[in-house]
Amino acid sequence: MNHHPTVASRTPLLIAIAAMVVVVLSSNILVQYAINDWLTWGAITYPFAFLVSELVNRGFGPVQARRVAWVGFAVAVAASLVLAPPRIAMASGLAFACSQMLDITVFDRLRHSRWWRAPLIATVLAACLDTAIFWSVGFAGEELPWVTWALGDLGVKLVLGVCLLLPFRLLMGKVVATR
């Protein structure tokens, strides 16, 4: 009996990895462009990284969610080192690794409570950690309004975290059905 996963069974995870790479890489590029003194374009794209990992966690469990996060992390950071300044790539990598592992762990612990509780609490905690690490490591000492950008970034992550509950709920059944 063949126990190797088929291409069809790996397809959702490959899509999740590709989505994670696109989200992280685009966020690392877009964070360099300010909308105003409170916000960069990267704040709008990054919350989708939590959506991706939480959908994988719901459908395939924390082991696969960590695998998607680590592969997405490796590819995105490598590409970011070419397409973004090294300080942003390094700060992003550290913040991403810490916040994704927190998100996956919290989500997994709360996965059996009401459907919205795990993604909401995991996203809020991970967004706070991600923001603190990314902005302090990537921008401390820079002559830029990085503290207000960090506050605006966190506000957007929290608002989008709530808004992404609807897509999470709508996609949750589709992800579970692909297993």
The 8 nearest C-alpha neighbors of each residue, nearest first, counted from 0:
[[1, 2, 3, 4, 5, 8, 6, 7],
 [2, 0, 3, 4, 5, 6, 8, 7],
 [3, 1, 4, 0, 5, 8, 6, 9],
 [4, 2, 1, 5, 0, 6, 8, 9],
 [5, 3, 8, 2, 6, 9, 7, 1],
 [6, 4, 8, 7, 3, 9, 10, 2],
 [5, 7, 9, 8, 10, 4, 13, 3],
 [6, 8, 10, 5, 9, 11, 4, 177],
 [7, 9, 5, 6, 10, 4, 178, 11],
 [10, 8, 6, 12, 7, 11, 13, 5],
 [9, 11, 13, 7, 12, 8, 6, 14],
 [12, 10, 14, 13, 9, 15, 8, 177],
 [11, 13, 15, 14, 9, 10, 16, 67],
 [14, 12, 10, 16, 15, 11, 9, 17],
 [13, 15, 11, 17, 12, 16, 18, 10],
 [14, 16, 12, 18, 13, 17, 19, 11],
 [17, 15, 13, 19, 67, 71, 18, 14],
 [16, 18, 14, 20, 15, 19, 13, 21],
 [19, 17, 15, 21, 16, 20, 14, 22],
 [20, 18, 16, 22, 71, 17, 21, 48],
 [19, 21, 71, 75, 17, 23, 18, 22],
 [20, 22, 18, 24, 19, 23, 25, 17],
 [23, 21, 19, 25, 20, 24, 26, 45],
 [24, 22, 26, 20, 25, 21, 75, 19],
 [23, 25, 27, 75, 21, 26, 22, 20],
 [24, 26, 28, 22, 27, 23, 21, 29],
 [25, 27, 41, 29, 23, 28, 24, 45],
 [28, 26, 24, 25, 30, 29, 23, 83],
 [27, 29, 25, 26, 30, 31, 83, 24],
 [28, 30, 41, 26, 40, 31, 32, 27],
 [31, 29, 41, 39, 32, 27, 28, 40],
 [32, 30, 29, 28, 33, 39, 27, 41],
 [33, 31, 30, 29, 39, 40, 34, 41],
 [34, 32, 39, 35, 38, 40, 31, 36],
 [33, 35, 39, 38, 40, 32, 36, 37],
 [34, 36, 33, 37, 38, 39, 148, 32],
 [37, 35, 38, 144, 148, 147, 33, 34],
 [38, 36, 148, 151, 147, 35, 150, 39],
 [37, 39, 148, 151, 34, 35, 152, 33],
 [38, 40, 33, 34, 30, 41, 32, 42],
 [39, 41, 29, 42, 30, 43, 32, 33],
 [42, 40, 30, 26, 29, 43, 39, 44],
 [43, 41, 152, 40, 45, 44, 39, 155],
 [42, 44, 41, 40, 45, 155, 46, 156],
 [45, 43, 41, 42, 26, 46, 47, 22],
 [44, 46, 47, 26, 42, 48, 43, 22],
 [47, 45, 48, 49, 156, 44, 160, 159],
 [46, 48, 50, 45, 49, 44, 51, 22],
 [49, 47, 51, 46, 50, 45, 19, 22],
 [50, 48, 52, 47, 51, 46, 53, 122],
 [51, 49, 47, 53, 48, 52, 54, 167],
 [52, 50, 48, 54, 49, 53, 47, 55],
 [51, 53, 55, 49, 64, 54, 50, 56],
 [54, 52, 56, 50, 55, 51, 49, 57],
 [53, 55, 57, 51, 56, 52, 58, 50],
 [56, 54, 58, 52, 64, 53, 57, 59],
 [55, 57, 60, 53, 64, 61, 54, 59],
 [58, 56, 54, 55, 60, 59, 53, 171],
 [59, 57, 175, 55, 174, 56, 60, 54],
 [58, 60, 56, 55, 63, 57, 61, 178],
 [61, 59, 56, 62, 63, 57, 58, 64],
 [60, 62, 64, 56, 63, 65, 103, 107],
 [63, 61, 65, 64, 60, 66, 59, 56],
 [62, 64, 66, 65, 61, 60, 59, 67],
 [65, 63, 61, 56, 67, 55, 66, 62],
 [66, 64, 68, 62, 63, 67, 61, 69],
 [65, 67, 63, 69, 64, 68, 70, 62],
 [68, 66, 64, 16, 70, 65, 69, 71],
 [67, 69, 65, 71, 66, 70, 72, 64],
 [70, 68, 72, 66, 71, 67, 65, 73],
 [71, 69, 73, 72, 67, 68, 66, 74],
 [70, 72, 20, 68, 16, 19, 74, 69],
 [71, 73, 69, 75, 70, 74, 68, 76],
 [74, 72, 70, 76, 71, 75, 77, 69],
 [73, 75, 77, 71, 76, 72, 78, 70],
 [76, 74, 20, 78, 24, 72, 77, 73],
 [75, 77, 79, 73, 78, 74, 72, 88],
 [78, 76, 74, 80, 79, 75, 73, 81],
 [77, 79, 75, 81, 76, 80, 74, 82],
 [80, 78, 76, 82, 83, 81, 88, 77],
 [79, 81, 77, 78, 88, 85, 83, 82],
 [80, 82, 79, 78, 83, 77, 84, 85],
 [83, 81, 79, 80, 78, 84, 28, 27],
 [84, 82, 79, 80, 28, 81, 88, 85],
 [83, 85, 87, 86, 88, 80, 82, 79],
 [86, 84, 88, 87, 80, 89, 83, 79],
 [87, 85, 89, 137, 88, 84, 90, 136],
 [88, 86, 90, 137, 85, 84, 89, 91],
 [87, 89, 85, 91, 79, 86, 80, 90],
 [88, 90, 92, 86, 91, 87, 85, 93],
 [91, 89, 137, 133, 87, 93, 136, 92],
 [90, 92, 94, 88, 89, 93, 133, 95],
 [91, 93, 89, 95, 90, 94, 96, 76],
 [92, 94, 90, 96, 95, 91, 97, 89],
 [93, 95, 129, 91, 133, 132, 97, 92],
 [94, 96, 92, 98, 93, 97, 91, 99],
 [95, 97, 93, 99, 94, 98, 92, 100],
 [98, 96, 94, 100, 95, 99, 93, 101],
 [97, 99, 125, 101, 129, 95, 100, 96],
 [100, 98, 102, 101, 96, 97, 95, 103],
 [99, 101, 103, 97, 102, 98, 104, 96],
 [102, 100, 98, 104, 99, 103, 125, 105],
 [103, 101, 121, 99, 125, 105, 100, 104],
 [102, 104, 106, 100, 101, 105, 99, 107],
 [105, 103, 101, 107, 106, 102, 100, 108],
 [106, 104, 108, 121, 102, 107, 103, 101],
 [107, 105, 117, 103, 109, 121, 104, 108],
 [106, 108, 110, 104, 105, 109, 103, 61],
 [107, 109, 105, 106, 110, 104, 111, 117],
 [108, 110, 117, 106, 107, 111, 112, 105],
 [109, 111, 107, 117, 112, 106, 108, 57],
 [112, 110, 109, 113, 114, 108, 117, 107],
 [111, 113, 109, 110, 114, 116, 117, 115],
 [112, 114, 116, 115, 111, 117, 110, 109],
 [113, 115, 116, 112, 117, 110, 111, 168],
 [116, 114, 113, 117, 118, 119, 164, 168],
 [115, 117, 119, 113, 118, 114, 120, 112],
 [116, 118, 106, 109, 110, 119, 120, 115],
 [119, 117, 121, 116, 120, 115, 122, 106],
 [118, 120, 116, 122, 121, 117, 115, 123],
 [121, 119, 123, 122, 117, 118, 116, 124],
 [122, 120, 102, 118, 105, 106, 124, 119],
 [121, 123, 125, 119, 120, 124, 126, 118],
 [122, 124, 120, 126, 121, 125, 157, 119],
 [125, 123, 127, 121, 126, 122, 120, 128],
 [124, 126, 98, 128, 122, 102, 127, 123],
 [127, 125, 129, 123, 128, 124, 122, 130],
 [126, 128, 130, 124, 125, 129, 131, 123],
 [127, 129, 125, 131, 126, 130, 98, 132],
 [130, 128, 94, 126, 98, 132, 127, 131],
 [129, 131, 127, 133, 128, 132, 134, 126],
 [132, 130, 128, 129, 133, 134, 135, 127],
 [131, 133, 94, 129, 135, 130, 134, 136],
 [134, 132, 90, 94, 130, 136, 137, 91],
 [133, 135, 137, 138, 136, 132, 131, 130],
 [134, 136, 139, 132, 138, 133, 137, 131],
 [137, 135, 90, 133, 134, 132, 138, 139],
 [138, 136, 90, 134, 87, 86, 133, 135],
 [137, 139, 141, 134, 135, 136, 140, 145],
 [140, 138, 135, 141, 136, 137, 134, 145],
 [139, 141, 138, 142, 143, 135, 137, 145],
 [142, 140, 138, 143, 139, 145, 144, 137],
 [143, 141, 140, 144, 145, 138, 139, 146],
 [142, 144, 145, 141, 138, 146, 140, 36],
 [143, 145, 146, 147, 36, 148, 142, 37],
 [144, 146, 148, 143, 147, 149, 138, 134],
 [147, 145, 149, 148, 144, 150, 134, 135],
 [146, 148, 37, 150, 149, 145, 144, 151],
 [149, 147, 37, 145, 38, 151, 146, 150],
 [150, 148, 152, 146, 147, 151, 145, 134],
 [151, 149, 147, 153, 152, 148, 154, 146],
 [152, 150, 37, 154, 148, 38, 153, 149],
 [153, 151, 149, 42, 155, 150, 154, 148],
 [152, 154, 156, 150, 155, 151, 149, 157],
 [153, 155, 151, 157, 152, 156, 158, 150],
 [154, 156, 158, 152, 157, 153, 159, 151],
 [157, 155, 153, 159, 154, 46, 158, 160],
 [156, 158, 160, 154, 155, 159, 153, 123],
 [159, 157, 155, 161, 160, 156, 154, 162],
 [158, 160, 162, 156, 161, 157, 163, 155],
 [161, 159, 157, 163, 158, 162, 156, 122],
 [160, 162, 159, 158, 163, 164, 157, 119],
 [163, 161, 159, 164, 160, 158, 165, 166],
 [164, 162, 160, 166, 165, 161, 159, 167],
 [163, 165, 167, 162, 161, 166, 168, 160],
 [164, 166, 168, 167, 163, 169, 162, 161],
 [167, 165, 169, 163, 168, 164, 170, 162],
 [168, 166, 164, 170, 165, 169, 171, 163],
 [167, 169, 171, 165, 166, 170, 164, 172],
 [168, 170, 166, 167, 171, 165, 172, 173],
 [171, 169, 173, 167, 168, 172, 166, 174],
 [172, 170, 168, 174, 173, 169, 167, 175],
 [171, 173, 175, 174, 170, 176, 169, 168],
 [174, 172, 176, 170, 171, 175, 177, 169],
 [175, 173, 171, 177, 58, 176, 172, 170],
 [174, 176, 58, 172, 177, 173, 178, 171],
 [175, 177, 173, 174, 178, 172, 58, 171],
 [178, 176, 174, 175, 173, 11, 8, 58],
 [177, 176, 175, 8, 58, 59, 174, 11]]
